[in-house]
Amino acid sequence: MLLEHGSVHEKPYPPRQAAFHGKEHPVPGQPGMTEIIQRVSSSTHKITTKKDGKVTAEITGTVSADGKVQTIHRKLDGCEETTVYDKQ
């Protein structure tokens, strides 16, 4: 999985490789931030981001069985949003 910069981090960082092993690890270039990336199922992954041990974001991504729809659910700073992308 290649992670790009995103809104859950304090500042953008270069793309990097990350494993779906479910273990907490530091986020490069983000002091005090860690993340856990796990494969929930063959079509779903979850990223949990922490700052100084406190959960700051949870992002779950799911791809439909036919591969045509991706749903991203984000919990950030007490807010939740769901975004659905249809393959064109």
Order of alpha helices (4+ residues) and beta strands (2+ residues): beta-beta-beta-beta-beta-beta-beta-beta
